[in-house]
């Protein structure tokens, strides 16, 4: 709903109703939920990348590079799945 541009239009302008405010709040809440989903997605990617870098660095000292990369990917996915619950809890705390 746009505000009137001229003084003459002010007589015909209808003030926002409760339904309008309710729709605006629902739209805002939906947008915030989408933002938190995006934050969670990119946070998961960042955590996976960090796990992969550390595990690859540690495993490359012990075995060949090819095997260390494959094992680091598997270990990173496992660690991400284990820590996923902690990430969700952290985002829930931020959301409040």
N, CA and C atoms as a LAMMPS dump frame, in Angstrom:
ITEM: TIMESTEP
0
ITEM: NUMBER OF ATOMS
288
ITEM: BOX BOUNDS ff ff ff
-5.0000000000000000e+02 5.0000000000000000e+02
-5.0000000000000000e+02 5.0000000000000000e+02
-5.0000000000000000e+02 5.0000000000000000e+02
ITEM: ATOMS id mol type element x y z
1 1 1 N 0.856 -1.169 0
2 1 2 C 0 0 0
3 1 3 C 0.901 1.23 0
4 2 1 N 0.708 2.086 -0.994
5 2 2 C 1.526 3.282 -1.119
6 2 3 C 0.859 4.467 -0.449
7 3 1 N 1.677 5.336 0.085
8 3 2 C 1.163 6.57 0.669
9 3 3 C 0.773 7.519 -0.46
10 4 1 N -0.187 8.389 -0.218
11 4 2 C -0.611 9.332 -1.262
12 4 3 C 0.508 10.301 -1.61
13 5 1 N 0.561 10.672 -2.895
14 5 2 C 1.614 11.575 -3.349
15 5 3 C 1.184 13.04 -3.275
16 6 1 N -0.082 13.296 -3.479
17 6 2 C -0.592 14.666 -3.443
18 6 3 C -1.549 14.821 -2.267
19 7 1 N -1.754 16.08 -1.873
20 7 2 C -2.697 16.351 -0.786
21 7 3 C -4.124 15.992 -1.181
22 8 1 N -4.443 16.095 -2.465
23 8 2 C -5.802 15.776 -2.911
24 8 3 C -6.096 14.285 -2.744
25 9 1 N -5.088 13.459 -2.932
26 9 2 C -5.276 12.015 -2.808
27 9 3 C -5.445 11.572 -1.359
28 10 1 N -5.109 12.439 -0.426
29 10 2 C -5.18 12.081 0.99
30 10 3 C -6.608 11.762 1.411
31 11 1 N -7.592 12.41 0.794
32 11 2 C -8.99 12.158 1.145
33 11 3 C -9.437 10.757 0.74
34 12 1 N -8.829 10.219 -0.305
35 12 2 C -9.242 8.913 -0.821
36 12 3 C -8.355 7.768 -0.333
37 13 1 N -7.319 8.098 0.403
38 13 2 C -6.363 7.08 0.853
39 13 3 C -6.918 6.341 2.052
40 14 1 N -6.866 5.023 1.982
41 14 2 C -7.378 4.206 3.075
42 14 3 C -6.217 3.816 3.985
43 15 1 N -6.41 3.955 5.268
44 15 2 C -5.38 3.587 6.236
45 15 3 C -5.199 2.066 6.239
46 16 1 N -3.996 1.602 6.548
47 16 2 C -3.753 0.154 6.59
48 16 3 C -4.649 -0.537 7.621
49 17 1 N -5.11 -1.713 7.276
50 17 2 C -6.002 -2.463 8.157
51 17 3 C -5.213 -3.518 8.917
52 18 1 N -5.901 -4.199 9.825
53 18 2 C -5.254 -5.277 10.582
54 18 3 C -4.839 -6.413 9.661
55 19 1 N -5.669 -6.683 8.654
56 19 2 C -5.321 -7.739 7.699
57 19 3 C -4.029 -7.401 6.961
58 20 1 N -3.882 -6.134 6.609
59 20 2 C -2.665 -5.702 5.921
60 20 3 C -1.451 -5.91 6.818
61 21 1 N -1.556 -5.497 8.087
62 21 2 C -0.445 -5.682 9.017
63 21 3 C -0.146 -7.16 9.232
64 22 1 N -1.183 -7.982 9.293
65 22 2 C -1.002 -9.42 9.471
66 22 3 C -0.286 -10.019 8.253
67 23 1 N -0.684 -9.601 7.053
68 23 2 C -0.025 -10.082 5.84
69 23 3 C 1.433 -9.627 5.781
70 24 1 N 1.679 -8.387 6.179
71 24 2 C 3.049 -7.882 6.193
72 24 3 C 3.91 -8.665 7.181
73 25 1 N 3.357 -8.955 8.363
74 25 2 C 4.103 -9.721 9.368
75 25 3 C 4.367 -11.129 8.871
76 26 1 N 3.379 -11.757 8.237
77 26 2 C 3.57 -13.106 7.697
78 26 3 C 4.643 -13.102 6.608
79 27 1 N 4.631 -12.081 5.772
80 27 2 C 5.635 -11.963 4.717
81 27 3 C 7.029 -11.776 5.316
82 28 1 N 7.124 -10.945 6.342
83 28 2 C 8.403 -10.708 7.011
84 28 3 C 8.905 -11.987 7.679
85 29 1 N 8.015 -12.715 8.351
86 29 2 C 8.405 -13.962 9.012
87 29 3 C 8.881 -15.003 8.004
88 30 1 N 8.215 -15.067 6.86
89 30 2 C 8.609 -16.014 5.814
90 30 3 C 9.985 -15.65 5.264
91 31 1 N 10.216 -14.353 5.066
92 31 2 C 11.502 -13.902 4.564
93 31 3 C 12.622 -14.213 5.564
94 32 1 N 12.36 -14.019 6.855
95 32 2 C 13.359 -14.324 7.875
96 32 3 C 13.649 -15.818 7.923
97 33 1 N 12.627 -16.648 7.778
98 33 2 C 12.832 -18.099 7.767
99 33 3 C 13.705 -18.509 6.583
100 34 1 N 13.484 -17.893 5.43
101 34 2 C 14.317 -18.183 4.258
102 34 3 C 15.756 -17.756 4.497
103 35 1 N 15.942 -16.621 5.149
104 35 2 C 17.304 -16.161 5.447
105 35 3 C 18.012 -17.125 6.385
106 36 1 N 17.3 -17.616 7.409
107 36 2 C 17.919 -18.563 8.331
108 36 3 C 18.252 -19.875 7.633
109 37 1 N 17.418 -20.29 6.689
110 37 2 C 17.735 -21.496 5.918
111 37 3 C 18.99 -21.285 5.076
112 38 1 N 19.124 -20.102 4.485
113 38 2 C 20.323 -19.796 3.704
114 38 3 C 21.557 -19.761 4.599
115 39 1 N 21.423 -19.149 5.772
116 39 2 C 22.545 -19.099 6.71
117 39 3 C 22.946 -20.509 7.116
118 40 1 N 21.973 -21.351 7.406
119 40 2 C 22.265 -22.732 7.797
120 40 3 C 22.97 -23.479 6.668
121 41 1 N 22.521 -23.271 5.433
122 41 2 C 23.137 -23.942 4.287
123 41 3 C 24.604 -23.546 4.142
124 42 1 N 24.885 -22.244 4.158
125 42 2 C 26.26 -21.794 3.981
126 42 3 C 27.121 -22.117 5.195
127 43 1 N 26.526 -22.148 6.374
128 43 2 C 27.258 -22.539 7.571
129 43 3 C 27.661 -24.008 7.468
130 44 1 N 26.77 -24.848 6.957
131 44 2 C 27.099 -26.264 6.763
132 44 3 C 28.244 -26.435 5.77
133 45 1 N 28.23 -25.661 4.701
134 45 2 C 29.316 -25.731 3.717
135 45 3 C 30.635 -25.3 4.354
136 46 1 N 30.604 -24.24 5.144
137 46 2 C 31.823 -23.757 5.79
138 46 3 C 32.372 -24.785 6.77
139 47 1 N 31.502 -25.379 7.561
140 47 2 C 31.949 -26.383 8.533
141 47 3 C 32.527 -27.595 7.809
142 48 1 N 31.859 -28.04 6.754
143 48 2 C 32.372 -29.17 5.972
144 48 3 C 33.754 -28.853 5.405
145 49 1 N 33.934 -27.648 4.885
146 49 2 C 35.222 -27.261 4.306
147 49 3 C 36.322 -27.248 5.356
148 50 1 N 36.012 -26.718 6.522
149 50 2 C 37.007 -26.678 7.6
150 50 3 C 37.373 -28.086 8.039
151 51 1 N 36.374 -28.944 8.224
152 51 2 C 36.65 -30.333 8.586
153 51 3 C 37.51 -31.012 7.526
154 52 1 N 37.208 -30.75 6.27
155 52 2 C 37.945 -31.394 5.188
156 52 3 C 39.395 -30.926 5.149
157 53 1 N 39.621 -29.652 5.352
158 53 2 C 40.991 -29.125 5.335
159 53 3 C 41.816 -29.737 6.456
160 54 1 N 41.261 -29.754 7.667
161 54 2 C 42.007 -30.309 8.799
162 54 3 C 42.262 -31.801 8.633
163 55 1 N 41.24 -32.537 8.231
164 55 2 C 41.435 -33.98 8.09
165 55 3 C 42.376 -34.303 6.936
166 56 1 N 42.334 -33.537 5.869
167 56 2 C 43.243 -33.761 4.74
168 56 3 C 44.682 -33.456 5.153
169 57 1 N 44.879 -32.404 5.916
170 57 2 C 46.228 -32.061 6.37
171 57 3 C 46.787 -33.139 7.293
172 58 1 N 45.947 -33.646 8.171
173 58 2 C 46.406 -34.685 9.1
174 58 3 C 46.659 -35.998 8.366
175 59 1 N 45.739 -36.386 7.496
176 59 2 C 45.887 -37.664 6.797
177 59 3 C 47.002 -37.65 5.754
178 60 1 N 47.313 -36.495 5.186
179 60 2 C 48.369 -36.439 4.165
180 60 3 C 49.749 -36.674 4.763
181 61 1 N 49.904 -36.483 6.067
182 61 2 C 51.189 -36.79 6.703
183 61 3 C 51.382 -38.292 6.863
184 62 1 N 50.287 -39.039 6.884
185 62 2 C 50.359 -40.475 7.142
186 62 3 C 50.309 -41.297 5.858
187 63 1 N 49.517 -40.885 4.872
188 63 2 C 49.33 -41.698 3.655
189 63 3 C 49.448 -40.836 2.404
190 64 1 N 49.245 -41.44 1.253
191 64 2 C 49.37 -40.713 -0.014
192 64 3 C 48.261 -39.661 -0.147
193 65 1 N 48.492 -38.709 -1.01
194 65 2 C 47.563 -37.583 -1.162
195 65 3 C 46.197 -38.027 -1.664
196 66 1 N 46.18 -38.942 -2.624
197 66 2 C 44.909 -39.391 -3.193
198 66 3 C 44.033 -40.047 -2.133
199 67 1 N 44.617 -40.945 -1.363
200 67 2 C 43.849 -41.615 -0.308
201 67 3 C 43.435 -40.643 0.798
202 68 1 N 44.318 -39.709 1.111
203 68 2 C 43.982 -38.761 2.178
204 68 3 C 42.818 -37.863 1.779
205 69 1 N 42.742 -37.486 0.51
206 69 2 C 41.623 -36.654 0.047
207 69 3 C 40.318 -37.43 0.118
208 70 1 N 40.337 -38.683 -0.349
209 70 2 C 39.119 -39.499 -0.294
210 70 3 C 38.665 -39.739 1.144
211 71 1 N 39.596 -40.09 2.006
212 71 2 C 39.232 -40.324 3.407
213 71 3 C 38.804 -39.036 4.106
214 72 1 N 39.424 -37.923 3.751
215 72 2 C 39.038 -36.66 4.393
216 72 3 C 37.625 -36.253 3.999
217 73 1 N 37.233 -36.537 2.759
218 73 2 C 35.851 -36.241 2.349
219 73 3 C 34.876 -37.088 3.148
220 74 1 N 35.182 -38.378 3.284
221 74 2 C 34.304 -39.269 4.052
222 74 3 C 34.248 -38.856 5.521
223 75 1 N 35.399 -38.548 6.1
224 75 2 C 35.421 -38.123 7.503
225 75 3 C 34.704 -36.79 7.701
226 76 1 N 34.864 -35.883 6.76
227 76 2 C 34.204 -34.58 6.876
228 76 3 C 32.691 -34.711 6.827
229 77 1 N 32.194 -35.561 5.933
230 77 2 C 30.744 -35.788 5.877
231 77 3 C 30.233 -36.396 7.172
232 78 1 N 30.998 -37.347 7.711
233 78 2 C 30.601 -37.975 8.973
234 78 3 C 30.59 -36.958 10.11
235 79 1 N 31.653 -36.152 10.201
236 79 2 C 31.716 -35.15 11.269
237 79 3 C 30.629 -34.097 11.108
238 80 1 N 30.295 -33.755 9.863
239 80 2 C 29.239 -32.768 9.635
240 80 3 C 27.893 -33.302 10.084
241 81 1 N 27.617 -34.56 9.761
242 81 2 C 26.345 -35.152 10.186
243 81 3 C 26.255 -35.239 11.699
244 82 1 N 27.374 -35.537 12.355
245 82 2 C 27.381 -35.618 13.815
246 82 3 C 27.165 -34.241 14.43
247 83 1 N 27.795 -33.219 13.847
248 83 2 C 27.687 -31.875 14.425
249 83 3 C 26.458 -31.102 13.941
250 84 1 N 25.663 -31.694 13.068
251 84 2 C 24.49 -31.005 12.507
252 84 3 C 23.495 -30.599 13.601
253 85 1 N 23.299 -31.459 14.581
254 85 2 C 22.367 -31.145 15.656
255 85 3 C 22.848 -29.93 16.449
256 86 1 N 24.146 -29.847 16.678
257 86 2 C 24.695 -28.692 17.39
258 86 3 C 24.524 -27.415 16.57
259 87 1 N 24.677 -27.51 15.27
260 87 2 C 24.503 -26.347 14.397
261 87 3 C 23.054 -25.872 14.434
262 88 1 N 22.11 -26.811 14.367
263 88 2 C 20.693 -26.436 14.422
264 88 3 C 20.355 -25.779 15.753
265 89 1 N 20.905 -26.307 16.839
266 89 2 C 20.664 -25.713 18.155
267 89 3 C 21.231 -24.299 18.209
268 90 1 N 22.427 -24.112 17.671
269 90 2 C 23.056 -22.798 17.647
270 90 3 C 22.213 -21.793 16.862
271 91 1 N 21.706 -22.199 15.701
272 91 2 C 20.872 -21.295 14.903
273 91 3 C 19.541 -21.006 15.586
274 92 1 N 18.997 -21.987 16.296
275 92 2 C 17.758 -21.751 17.038
276 92 3 C 17.976 -20.72 18.142
277 93 1 N 19.139 -20.778 18.791
278 93 2 C 19.456 -19.802 19.84
279 93 3 C 19.599 -18.408 19.231
280 94 1 N 20.251 -18.308 18.082
281 94 2 C 20.402 -17.01 17.414
282 94 3 C 19.04 -16.467 16.997
283 95 1 N 18.167 -17.353 16.536
284 95 2 C 16.848 -16.934 16.044
285 95 3 C 16.007 -16.303 17.147
286 96 1 N 16.181 -16.781 18.372
287 96 2 C 15.408 -16.228 19.493
288 96 3 C 15.919 -14.87 19.788
